[in-house]
């Protein structure tokens, strides 16, 4: 998994950016999912708020927490 580090010049930091980031689940267990963002970076995401998810699901993630499930683009 890619280590995350906040940089002052990065307005889209997954940890401290004030936005939701769409991500695709690549693997999941009961409490966390491994997700990939549009740039291809991998993140560990808490899924407590959205319930069970599986590989291929799409999530809206803020500060390392999935806050909603998204419909896949067709």
N, CA, C and O atoms as a GROMACS GRO file, in nm:
protein
  296
    1UNK      N    1   0.084  -0.117   0.000
    1UNK     CA    2   0.000   0.000   0.000
    1UNK      C    3   0.089   0.124   0.000
    1UNK      O    4   0.195   0.125   0.062
    2UNK      N    5   0.046   0.227  -0.069
    2UNK     CA    6   0.121   0.350  -0.079
    2UNK      C    7   0.110   0.428   0.052
    2UNK      O    8   0.000   0.448   0.104
    3UNK      N    9   0.223   0.471   0.104
    3UNK     CA   10   0.221   0.553   0.226
    3UNK      C   11   0.167   0.692   0.192
    3UNK      O   12   0.199   0.748   0.088
    4UNK      N   13   0.087   0.745   0.281
    4UNK     CA   14   0.028   0.876   0.260
    4UNK      C   15   0.103   0.980   0.340
    4UNK      O   16   0.135   0.958   0.457
    5UNK      N   17   0.130   1.092   0.280
    5UNK     CA   18   0.196   1.203   0.348
    5UNK      C   19   0.128   1.331   0.302
    5UNK      O   20   0.108   1.352   0.183
    6UNK      N   21   0.095   1.417   0.396
    6UNK     CA   22   0.033   1.545   0.361
    6UNK      C   23   0.140   1.643   0.317
    6UNK      O   24   0.248   1.651   0.376
    7UNK      N   25   0.108   1.717   0.211
    7UNK     CA   26   0.198   1.822   0.164
    7UNK      C   27   0.118   1.950   0.157
    7UNK      O   28   0.002   1.950   0.116
    8UNK      N   29   0.180   2.058   0.196
    8UNK     CA   30   0.113   2.187   0.196
    8UNK      C   31   0.067   2.225   0.056
    8UNK      O   32  -0.036   2.291   0.041
    9UNK      N   33   0.139   2.184  -0.048
    9UNK     CA   34   0.105   2.222  -0.185
    9UNK      C   35   0.004   2.128  -0.251
    9UNK      O   36  -0.024   2.142  -0.370
   10UNK      N   37  -0.052   2.033  -0.176
   10UNK     CA   38  -0.146   1.937  -0.233
   10UNK      C   39  -0.287   1.965  -0.179
   10UNK      O   40  -0.319   1.923  -0.068
   11UNK      N   41  -0.371   2.036  -0.256
   11UNK     CA   42  -0.504   2.070  -0.206
   11UNK      C   43  -0.600   1.952  -0.204
   11UNK      O   44  -0.712   1.964  -0.154
   12UNK      N   45  -0.560   1.836  -0.258
   12UNK     CA   46  -0.648   1.721  -0.265
   12UNK      C   47  -0.599   1.606  -0.179
   12UNK      O   48  -0.620   1.489  -0.213
   13UNK      N   49  -0.536   1.636  -0.068
   13UNK     CA   50  -0.487   1.534   0.023
   13UNK      C   51  -0.605   1.454   0.078
   13UNK      O   52  -0.702   1.513   0.128
   14UNK      N   53  -0.600   1.320   0.069
   14UNK     CA   54  -0.709   1.235   0.118
   14UNK      C   55  -0.731   1.252   0.267
   14UNK      O   56  -0.843   1.232   0.314
   15UNK      N   57  -0.628   1.288   0.342
   15UNK     CA   58  -0.640   1.300   0.486
   15UNK      C   59  -0.697   1.433   0.528
   15UNK      O   60  -0.783   1.437   0.616
   16UNK      N   61  -0.652   1.542   0.469
   16UNK     CA   62  -0.695   1.673   0.520
   16UNK      C   63  -0.764   1.760   0.416
   16UNK      O   64  -0.804   1.872   0.446
   17UNK      N   65  -0.780   1.711   0.295
   17UNK     CA   66  -0.854   1.786   0.194
   17UNK      C   67  -1.001   1.790   0.230
   17UNK      O   68  -1.055   1.693   0.283
   18UNK      N   69  -1.067   1.900   0.202
   18UNK     CA   70  -1.208   1.916   0.237
   18UNK      C   71  -1.295   1.877   0.118
   18UNK      O   72  -1.370   1.959   0.067
   19UNK      N   73  -1.285   1.751   0.075
   19UNK     CA   74  -1.366   1.704  -0.037
   19UNK      C   75  -1.378   1.553  -0.031
   19UNK      O   76  -1.296   1.485   0.031
   20UNK      N   77  -1.480   1.502  -0.095
   20UNK     CA   78  -1.494   1.358  -0.110
   20UNK      C   79  -1.423   1.314  -0.236
   20UNK      O   80  -1.429   1.383  -0.338
   21UNK      N   81  -1.356   1.201  -0.229
   21UNK     CA   82  -1.279   1.150  -0.342
   21UNK      C   83  -1.340   1.017  -0.386
   21UNK      O   84  -1.349   0.924  -0.305
   22UNK      N   85  -1.382   1.006  -0.511
   22UNK     CA   86  -1.434   0.877  -0.558
   22UNK      C   87  -1.322   0.774  -0.571
   22UNK      O   88  -1.214   0.805  -0.623
   23UNK      N   89  -1.348   0.652  -0.522
   23UNK     CA   90  -1.249   0.545  -0.528
   23UNK      C   91  -1.318   0.414  -0.560
   23UNK      O   92  -1.438   0.398  -0.535
   24UNK      N   93  -1.241   0.321  -0.616
   24UNK     CA   94  -1.291   0.187  -0.647
   24UNK      C   95  -1.228   0.087  -0.552
   24UNK      O   96  -1.107   0.089  -0.530
   25UNK      N   97  -1.310   0.000  -0.494
   25UNK     CA   98  -1.265  -0.102  -0.400
   25UNK      C   99  -1.192  -0.212  -0.477
   25UNK      O  100  -1.243  -0.262  -0.577
   26UNK      N  101  -1.073  -0.248  -0.429
   26UNK     CA  102  -1.000  -0.360  -0.489
   26UNK      C  103  -1.005  -0.483  -0.399
   26UNK      O  104  -0.992  -0.596  -0.448
   27UNK      N  105  -1.024  -0.463  -0.268
   27UNK     CA  106  -1.037  -0.574  -0.172
   27UNK      C  107  -1.102  -0.518  -0.046
   27UNK      O  108  -1.091  -0.398  -0.018
   28UNK      N  109  -1.169  -0.604   0.029
   28UNK     CA  110  -1.235  -0.556   0.151
   28UNK      C  111  -1.249  -0.669   0.252
   28UNK      O  112  -1.256  -0.786   0.216
   29UNK      N  113  -1.254  -0.630   0.380
   29UNK     CA  114  -1.292  -0.723   0.485
   29UNK      C  115  -1.409  -0.658   0.559
   29UNK      O  116  -1.476  -0.572   0.502
   30UNK      N  117  -1.436  -0.696   0.680
   30UNK     CA  118  -1.554  -0.648   0.752
   30UNK      C  119  -1.546  -0.500   0.792
   30UNK      O  120  -1.650  -0.437   0.811
   31UNK      N  121  -1.426  -0.445   0.806
   31UNK     CA  122  -1.414  -0.307   0.856
   31UNK      C  123  -1.335  -0.212   0.768
   31UNK      O  124  -1.346  -0.090   0.784
   32UNK      N  125  -1.256  -0.264   0.677
   32UNK     CA  126  -1.175  -0.178   0.590
   32UNK      C  127  -1.179  -0.227   0.446
   32UNK      O  128  -1.207  -0.344   0.418
   33UNK      N  129  -1.150  -0.135   0.356
   33UNK     CA  130  -1.138  -0.169   0.215
   33UNK      C  131  -1.008  -0.111   0.162
   33UNK      O  132  -0.965  -0.004   0.204
   34UNK      N  133  -0.948  -0.181   0.071
   34UNK     CA  134  -0.835  -0.128  -0.003
   34UNK      C  135  -0.894  -0.070  -0.130
   34UNK      O  136  -0.961  -0.139  -0.207
   35UNK      N  137  -0.868   0.059  -0.152
   35UNK     CA  138  -0.928   0.130  -0.264
   35UNK      C  139  -0.822   0.197  -0.349
   35UNK      O  140  -0.712   0.225  -0.303
   36UNK      N  141  -0.858   0.222  -0.475
   36UNK     CA  142  -0.769   0.290  -0.568
   36UNK      C  143  -0.840   0.416  -0.617
   36UNK      O  144  -0.957   0.412  -0.656
   37UNK      N  145  -0.767   0.528  -0.615
   37UNK     CA  146  -0.824   0.654  -0.662
   37UNK      C  147  -0.796   0.670  -0.812
   37UNK      O  148  -0.734   0.583  -0.873
   38UNK      N  149  -0.842   0.779  -0.870
   38UNK     CA  150  -0.829   0.802  -1.015
   38UNK      C  151  -0.683   0.810  -1.060
   38UNK      O  152  -0.652   0.780  -1.175
   39UNK      N  153  -0.594   0.850  -0.969
   39UNK     CA  154  -0.452   0.859  -1.002
   39UNK      C  155  -0.382   0.723  -0.993
   39UNK      O  156  -0.266   0.710  -1.030
   40UNK      N  157  -0.455   0.621  -0.942
   40UNK     CA  158  -0.396   0.489  -0.928
   40UNK      C  159  -0.333   0.464  -0.794
   40UNK      O  160  -0.277   0.357  -0.771
   41UNK      N  161  -0.341   0.561  -0.703
   41UNK     CA  162  -0.285   0.543  -0.570
   41UNK      C  163  -0.377   0.455  -0.486
   41UNK      O  164  -0.499   0.460  -0.500
   42UNK      N  165  -0.319   0.375  -0.398
   42UNK     CA  166  -0.393   0.283  -0.314
   42UNK      C  167  -0.408   0.341  -0.174
   42UNK      O  168  -0.316   0.401  -0.120
   43UNK      N  169  -0.528   0.322  -0.115
   43UNK     CA  170  -0.560   0.375   0.017
   43UNK      C  171  -0.635   0.271   0.098
   43UNK      O  172  -0.715   0.195   0.042
   44UNK      N  173  -0.611   0.267   0.228
   44UNK     CA  174  -0.692   0.186   0.318
   44UNK      C  175  -0.804   0.275   0.370
   44UNK      O  176  -0.778   0.384   0.421
   45UNK      N  177  -0.928   0.228   0.357
   45UNK     CA  178  -1.045   0.310   0.386
   45UNK      C  179  -1.136   0.239   0.486
   45UNK      O  180  -1.165   0.121   0.471
   46UNK      N  181  -1.179   0.312   0.589
   46UNK     CA  182  -1.276   0.258   0.684
   46UNK      C  183  -1.414   0.254   0.617
   46UNK      O  184  -1.453   0.350   0.550
   47UNK      N  185  -1.487   0.144   0.635
   47UNK     CA  186  -1.618   0.130   0.569
   47UNK      C  187  -1.733   0.120   0.669
   47UNK      O  188  -1.842   0.076   0.633
   48UNK      N  189  -1.711   0.160   0.793
   48UNK     CA  190  -1.813   0.151   0.898
   48UNK      C  191  -1.944   0.219   0.860
   48UNK      O  192  -2.051   0.170   0.895
   49UNK      N  193  -1.938   0.332   0.790
   49UNK     CA  194  -2.057   0.411   0.760
   49UNK      C  195  -2.136   0.360   0.639
   49UNK      O  196  -2.253   0.396   0.623
   50UNK      N  197  -2.075   0.278   0.555
   50UNK     CA  198  -2.143   0.235   0.432
   50UNK      C  199  -2.179   0.087   0.430
   50UNK      O  200  -2.244   0.041   0.336
   51UNK      N  201  -2.138   0.014   0.529
   51UNK     CA  202  -2.173  -0.128   0.534
   51UNK      C  203  -2.081  -0.212   0.449
   51UNK      O  204  -1.976  -0.166   0.405
   52UNK      N  205  -2.119  -0.336   0.426
   52UNK     CA  206  -2.031  -0.426   0.351
   52UNK      C  207  -2.012  -0.380   0.207
   52UNK      O  208  -2.106  -0.335   0.141
   53UNK      N  209  -1.890  -0.391   0.159
   53UNK     CA  210  -1.857  -0.360   0.020
   53UNK      C  211  -1.771  -0.472  -0.035
   53UNK      O  212  -1.716  -0.553   0.040
   54UNK      N  213  -1.759  -0.477  -0.165
   54UNK     CA  214  -1.678  -0.578  -0.229
   54UNK      C  215  -1.596  -0.520  -0.342
   54UNK      O  216  -1.616  -0.406  -0.382
   55UNK      N  217  -1.504  -0.599  -0.392
   55UNK     CA  218  -1.419  -0.556  -0.503
   55UNK      C  219  -1.505  -0.509  -0.619
   55UNK      O  220  -1.602  -0.575  -0.657
   56UNK      N  221  -1.468  -0.394  -0.675
   56UNK     CA  222  -1.541  -0.336  -0.786
   56UNK      C  223  -1.642  -0.229  -0.745
   56UNK      O  224  -1.686  -0.150  -0.829
   57UNK      N  225  -1.679  -0.226  -0.617
   57UNK     CA  226  -1.771  -0.122  -0.570
   57UNK      C  227  -1.702   0.014  -0.575
   57UNK      O  228  -1.580   0.023  -0.568
   58UNK      N  229  -1.781   0.118  -0.586
   58UNK     CA  230  -1.730   0.255  -0.590
   58UNK      C  231  -1.776   0.329  -0.466
   58UNK      O  232  -1.893   0.322  -0.428
   59UNK      N  233  -1.683   0.401  -0.402
   59UNK     CA  234  -1.711   0.472  -0.278
   59UNK      C  235  -1.672   0.618  -0.289
   59UNK      O  236  -1.584   0.654  -0.367
   60UNK      N  237  -1.739   0.701  -0.212
   60UNK     CA  238  -1.698   0.840  -0.194
   60UNK      C  239  -1.626   0.844  -0.060
   60UNK      O  240  -1.684   0.810   0.043
   61UNK      N  241  -1.499   0.886  -0.061
   61UNK     CA  242  -1.413   0.878   0.057
   61UNK      C  243  -1.371   1.018   0.100
   61UNK      O  244  -1.332   1.100   0.018
   62UNK      N  245  -1.379   1.042   0.231
   62UNK     CA  246  -1.331   1.167   0.290
   62UNK      C  247  -1.249   1.133   0.413
   62UNK      O  248  -1.296   1.062   0.502
   63UNK      N  249  -1.127   1.183   0.418
   63UNK     CA  250  -1.037   1.164   0.532
   63UNK      C  251  -1.022   1.017   0.569
   63UNK      O  252  -1.019   0.983   0.688
   64UNK      N  253  -1.012   0.930   0.469
   64UNK     CA  254  -0.988   0.789   0.495
   64UNK      C  255  -1.110   0.710   0.537
   64UNK      O  256  -1.099   0.594   0.578
   65UNK      N  257  -1.229   0.772   0.526
   65UNK     CA  258  -1.354   0.705   0.564
   65UNK      C  259  -1.451   0.710   0.446
   65UNK      O  260  -1.473   0.817   0.388
   66UNK      N  261  -1.508   0.596   0.410
   66UNK     CA  262  -1.610   0.592   0.306
   66UNK      C  263  -1.736   0.655   0.363
   66UNK      O  264  -1.786   0.613   0.467
   67UNK      N  265  -1.788   0.758   0.293
   67UNK     CA  266  -1.907   0.827   0.342
   67UNK      C  267  -2.030   0.797   0.258
   67UNK      O  268  -2.141   0.833   0.297
   68UNK      N  269  -2.013   0.732   0.143
   68UNK     CA  270  -2.127   0.696   0.058
   68UNK      C  271  -2.081   0.595  -0.046
   68UNK      O  272  -1.963   0.589  -0.081
   69UNK      N  273  -2.176   0.516  -0.094
   69UNK     CA  274  -2.149   0.429  -0.208
   69UNK      C  275  -2.194   0.504  -0.332
   69UNK      O  276  -2.288   0.583  -0.328
   70UNK      N  277  -2.126   0.478  -0.442
   70UNK     CA  278  -2.156   0.546  -0.569
   70UNK      C  279  -2.194   0.442  -0.672
   70UNK      O  280  -2.150   0.327  -0.664
   71UNK      N  281  -2.274   0.481  -0.767
   71UNK     CA  282  -2.305   0.393  -0.879
   71UNK      C  283  -2.188   0.398  -0.976
   71UNK      O  284  -2.131   0.504  -1.001
   72UNK      N  285  -2.152   0.285  -1.029
   72UNK     CA  286  -2.042   0.278  -1.126
   72UNK      C  287  -2.082   0.352  -1.252
   72UNK      O  288  -2.198   0.346  -1.294
   73UNK      N  289  -1.987   0.420  -1.314
   73UNK     CA  290  -2.012   0.488  -1.442
   73UNK      C  291  -2.033   0.381  -1.548
   73UNK      O  292  -1.962   0.281  -1.552
   74UNK      N  293  -2.130   0.403  -1.636
   74UNK     CA  294  -2.157   0.303  -1.740
   74UNK      C  295  -2.088   0.339  -1.869
   74UNK      O  296  -2.100   0.266  -1.967
   0.00000   0.00000   0.00000
